[in-house]
């Protein structure tokens, strides 16, 4: 195995966790309705959810992702004027994601990021999600943007994992070969398969024992390491020190 010099993180279910907070979620649904000019927030959300289902099927089948405007113009609100959607599409997407829960960094996540960076690793994010601006805004707001050399989002590049090209994009941005990088993620059949196809040097699965017991591991999705606590990433032998890049 080549020396690992870079580490990529998945977001949902890995570096970021969504927590159900009804007050937060209801406020987001109300804001969505307000943006769209609907009085009944529940009815508007029901409409969006119904239209999101076929979009989700398309995205998963084609391994593609729409940007904010196309998401609402082609799929979720095709009956709305384009000029109005251009004004509100980014916030609509953000609020729609907030309806699903309040997201926060996983326990131990900040320490892992800071420690790996201090050990000299280049860091990146590779994630499937809707929304073009949320992640950049979150990284800046939490003061984490300075730790990441690459952020590859399906909503921006318009392809989804397991397409290995997402990992190749990240590697190019880090200036590293795939075999010099590790990937930390929670999904065997999306994250691990895509990273292995791209030639990523080490695949780390972050998963609880209960969830792992329900999974089927195959040669195609076999991780190199499995951790149940995020902080355990720091104990892996492949991540004990790289070239010094500062923070």
C-alpha positions in Angstrom: 0.0 0.0 0.0 1.2 3.5 -0.9 1.8 6.0 1.9 -1.5 7.7 2.6 -1.2 11.5 2.2 -4.9 12.5 1.9 -8.2 11.7 3.5 -11.7 12.1 2.1 -14.8 12.3 4.2 -18.4 11.5 3.3 -20.9 13.9 4.9 -24.4 12.5 5.7 -24.2 9.7 8.2 -20.4 10.1 8.5 -19.0 13.6 9.2 -22.4 15.1 9.7 -25.4 13.6 11.5 -29.0 14.7 11.1 -31.1 15.0 14.3 -34.9 15.2 14.4 -35.8 18.6 16.0 -39.5 19.2 15.3 -39.3 22.9 16.0 -36.4 23.4 13.6 -38.1 21.2 10.9 -41.5 22.9 11.2 -39.8 26.3 10.9 -38.1 25.2 7.7 -41.3 23.8 6.2 -43.0 27.1 7.0 -40.2 29.1 5.3 -40.4 26.8 2.2 -44.1 27.6 1.9 -43.5 31.3 2.4 -40.9 31.4 -0.4 -43.3 29.6 -2.7 -46.3 31.7 -1.8 -48.3 29.0 -0.2 -50.4 29.5 3.0 -50.5 25.8 3.9 -47.0 24.6 4.8 -48.1 21.0 5.2 -49.8 20.9 1.9 -46.8 22.4 0.1 -44.3 20.0 1.7 -46.6 17.1 0.8 -46.5 18.3 -2.9 -42.7 18.6 -2.8 -42.3 15.2 -1.2 -44.5 13.6 -3.9 -42.5 15.2 -6.7 -39.1 14.5 -5.0 -39.7 10.7 -5.1 -39.4 10.4 -8.9 -36.4 12.8 -8.9 -34.7 10.6 -6.3 -35.4 7.5 -8.4 -33.8 9.2 -11.4 -30.8 10.4 -9.4 -30.1 6.9 -8.0 -30.7 5.1 -11.3 -28.6 7.5 -13.4 -26.0 8.4 -10.7 -26.7 12.1 -11.5 -27.7 15.1 -9.4 -29.4 18.3 -10.4 -28.3 21.8 -9.4 -30.7 23.9 -7.4 -32.4 25.6 -10.3 -32.9 22.4 -12.4 -34.1 20.5 -9.3 -37.0 22.9 -8.8 -37.6 24.0 -12.4 -37.6 20.4 -13.9 -38.8 18.3 -11.0 -40.3 20.0 -7.9 -42.0 23.2 -9.1 -42.1 23.0 -12.9 -45.3 25.1 -12.9 -43.5 28.1 -11.4 -42.1 31.0 -13.4 -38.4 30.4 -14.1 -37.4 33.9 -13.0 -39.0 33.4 -9.6 -37.3 30.0 -9.2 -33.9 31.5 -10.0 -34.4 33.9 -7.0 -35.5 31.3 -4.5 -34.2 27.9 -5.6 -31.1 28.0 -3.4 -32.9 28.8 -0.2 -35.7 26.4 -1.1 -33.2 23.6 -1.3 -31.6 24.6 1.9 -34.9 24.7 3.8 -36.0 21.4 2.3 -32.9 19.8 3.7 -33.6 21.4 7.1 -37.0 19.8 7.0 -35.2 16.4 7.2 -33.4 17.4 10.4 -30.9 19.6 12.2 -27.4 18.6 11.1 -24.3 18.7 13.3 -20.8 17.4 13.2 -20.5 13.8 14.4 -19.1 13.4 17.9 -15.3 13.5 17.6 -15.5 14.9 14.1 -13.8 18.2 14.7 -11.0 16.5 16.7 -10.4 14.0 13.9 -10.2 16.8 11.3 -7.9 18.9 13.3 -5.6 16.0 14.3 -5.3 14.6 10.8 -4.5 18.0 9.5 -1.9 18.5 12.2 -0.4 15.1 11.3 0.2 16.5 7.8 -2.7 15.0 5.8 -4.6 16.9 3.0 -8.3 16.6 3.6 -11.3 16.6 1.3 -15.0 16.0 1.2 -16.9 13.9 -1.3 -20.6 13.8 -0.8 -23.9 13.1 -2.6 -26.5 15.7 -1.7 -28.8 18.4 -3.1 -27.9 22.0 -2.5 -25.1 24.0 -4.0 -24.1 26.4 -1.2 -25.1 24.8 2.2 -21.8 22.9 2.7 -19.5 25.8 1.8 -21.6 28.1 4.1 -21.5 25.5 7.0 -17.7 25.0 6.7 -17.1 28.7 6.8 -19.5 29.3 9.7 -18.0 26.5 11.8 -14.4 27.6 10.9 -13.7 24.3 9.2 -13.1 25.5 5.7 -9.4 26.1 6.4 -8.9 22.4 6.9 -10.2 21.2 3.6 -8.3 21.3 0.3 -11.1 19.8 -1.8 -14.9 19.7 -1.6 -16.6 17.6 -4.3 -20.5 17.7 -4.1 -22.8 15.8 -6.4 -25.1 18.9 -6.6 -22.2 20.9 -8.1 -20.5 18.3 -10.3 -23.8 16.7 -11.3 -22.7 13.1 -10.8 -23.2 10.9 -7.8 -21.2 8.2 -6.0 -20.6 5.4 -6.7 -19.3 7.0 -9.9 -15.5 6.9 -9.4 -15.0 10.2 -11.2 -16.0 12.0 -8.0 -13.0 10.5 -6.3 -10.8 11.3 -9.2 -11.9 14.9 -9.0 -11.0 15.0 -5.4 -7.6 13.5 -5.9 -6.8 16.0 -8.7 -7.8 18.8 -6.3 -5.5 17.4 -3.6 -2.7 16.9 -6.1 -2.5 13.2 -5.1 -2.9 9.8 -6.7 -5.9 7.7 -5.7 -3.7 5.1 -4.0 -2.3 7.9 -1.8 -5.7 8.7 -0.4 -8.1 7.2 2.2 -11.8 7.5 2.3 -14.1 7.5 5.3 -17.7 6.8 4.7 -20.8 4.9 6.0 -22.3 3.2 2.9 -20.9 0.0 1.6 -22.6 -0.1 -1.8 -22.3 3.6 -2.7 -19.2 4.9 -1.0 -16.9 1.9 -0.7 -17.6 0.5 -4.2 -17.1 3.9 -5.8 -13.8 4.5 -3.9 -12.5 1.1 -4.7 -13.3 1.5 -8.4 -11.4 4.8 -8.4 -8.4 3.1 -6.9 -8.5 4.8 -3.5 -5.7 3.3 -1.3 -7.6 2.7 1.9 -11.4 2.5 2.6 -12.6 3.1 6.1 -16.2 2.2 7.0 -17.7 4.2 9.8 -20.7 2.2 11.1 -22.3 1.1 14.3 -22.1 -2.6 15.3 -25.9 -2.9 15.0 -26.0 -1.6 11.5 -23.0 -3.6 10.4 -24.7 -6.8 11.6 -27.5 -6.1 8.9 -25.0 -5.6 6.1 -23.6 -8.0 3.5 -19.9 -7.5 2.7 -18.8 -8.7 -0.7 -15.4 -8.4 -2.5 -16.8 -5.3 -4.3 -17.6 -3.4 -1.1 -15.0 -4.9 1.3 -13.6 -2.1 3.5 -10.0 -2.1 4.6 -10.9 -0.9 8.0 -14.1 -0.6 10.1 -14.5 1.8 13.0 -17.5 2.1 15.3 -16.5 5.4 16.9 -15.3 8.4 14.8 -12.3 9.0 17.1 -11.1 5.5 16.4 -10.0 6.8 13.0 -7.1 8.5 14.7 -5.8 5.1 15.9 -5.6 3.5 12.5 -2.0 2.6 11.6 -2.2 4.1 8.1 -3.1 7.6 9.6 -0.3 8.1 12.1 1.5 10.9 10.2 1.9 12.3 6.7 3.8 15.2 5.1 3.4 18.4 7.0 1.0 20.8 5.3 0.0 22.9 8.3 -3.6 23.9 9.2 
